[in-house]
Amino acid sequence: MKSLFFLLGCLQLLAAAGAVYKRWLPNTNFETASNWDEGRVPCAGDVIHFDRDKVVSVFVKSPHPVKDMYLPLNGEFILASGAGFAAFDGSWDPGCDSGSAARFGDAEGFAWFDPALWQTAASPGELQQGGRIFAVDEERVPCQYDDVILQPETSFRVNVDSSRGMIHLRSISLMGQTFSSTAALAEYLRGPSAPLQFHGNGTFQVSGTGCPDKSGCVCGNAQDGHRICAALLGAAGRPCPAPACRSPLRPLGHCCGVCGATVCLEFTPDFDLRKYRDRLVQAFLSLPKYAGVQMAISKVHKAQTFLGVALRSSAPVIQIVLIDDQTGSRTGTAAEQMAADIMSDIAQHGEALGISSGKMEVATGSIFSGQTGISTSRRILTGTVVGLLFGLLLLGGMLLLYRRGMLRLWAARLPRPWGRAQGLASPEPASSKGFDNPMFDMPMDTTEPPGAASGEDARQEMALKDNQIFYLNPLYDESEVDV
């Protein structure tokens, strides 16, 4: 029964995968105890302080008697029906014995790109609490096709500094109003409350449409990834928590290393991210043996490499991140087993699912933890194509060297056994003296005098004489011949 409820809950989240809701958690409400320095709402006998130089927007839900109150130079109080402030008449308040100063906290530190300040919702009225489906850090912040909710009857102040300058959303709800177009939102941002609620260099662009690609859409927060990690790790850049495995994995879009497994999928136009996510939940994540496994799956941009060198271009891939609740030497082992099952499923049904290849990486607490495994026959085809490409490049290089004469010069210096044999069988004349004696077939002198032609030239001269063989006659003296 528990497995059934888990499955239904995951499927409800997946059904809304095309329209994910991200809800902003902090507020600057007067009645929120954490907004005050003493961790409690001011009572009748307290003196209330708002820093004069701090910009605030404060929502007040109920009436409050105040003894004294110092207001900011730039701010607003949004009063609900029946709410307000009244002078303290000195009557006894059983919950207020201190009569101390109550100071409103600093709201400047709440940043849009802080993942800890957002919560994912399956629907506008229901939050996804502690589910088995999680998101990498960059996707915990609103993505370009998400719906953003800033709760009604709350006030807030958000730092929207962004490296992009433009924050893309599907829609945004502010003070009970939902804006699904940039023009309508721009009118609200020109109002008096918006400068008190948002500060920083960023602005919003609202499309009103969801992700148009059935294979999923990239979140779009990569350029602000450093802001996201700085918010999680602190401005001082404190180190990530020490993992329980020796070589932790670093999923794309995540700030710290994890123990477990990742599966990277290359896909075809037939791939459907939502259907495949359903398949993983039903076939694997809902099994009792994987009860402690959590999964994140999304489309990301992965830098392309060639011979281990990163290229400037990137390609979209589907990234699956699996972590588990195992400890010690068994850390990540359940995630590893589930990743192996996913790879086996891809080997059998990948083509029908629109998956062309898959690569698995593992990091567990075991000393025998492995790394990568690659599946699908298309990898072999890719290797063959790369091999042929290298062969063509090698032949092209040799042809270029040959045309420039460099290859001939190098080849001429190599020892050639047939050249030596020909040289021994065809000695050159020792001098210009002598005559041709067809009866004499033994060379008397094979020493080549200075200035004589090289062996190559001599062979060419012999070829010009109709391949006839000439020898020197030592008894012939040219000076005795009458001219």
Secondary structure, 3 states (H helix, E strand, C coil): CHHHHHHHHHHHHHHCCCCCEEEECCCCCCCCHHHECCCCCCCCCCEEECCCCCCEEEEECCEEEECEEECCCCEEEEECCCCEEEECCCCCCCCCCCCCEEEECCCCCCECCCHHHEEEEEECCEECCCCCECCCHHHHCCCCCCEEEECCCCCCCEECCCCCCEEEECEEEECCEEECCHHHHHHHHCCCCHHHHEECCCEEEECCCCCCCCCCCCCCCHHHHHHHHHHHHCCCCCCCCCCCCCCCECCCCCCCCECEEEEEEEECCCCCHHHHHHHHHHHHHCCHHHCCEEEEEEEEEEEEEECCEEEEEEEEEEEEEEEECCCHHHCCHHHHHHHHHHHHHHHHHHHHHCEEEEEEEEECCCCCCCCEEEECCHHHHHHHHHHHHHHHHHHHHHHHHHHCCHHHHHHHCCCCHHHHHHHHHCCCCCCCCCCCCCCCCCCCCCCCCCCCCCHHHHHHHHHHCCCCCCCCCCCCCHHHCCC
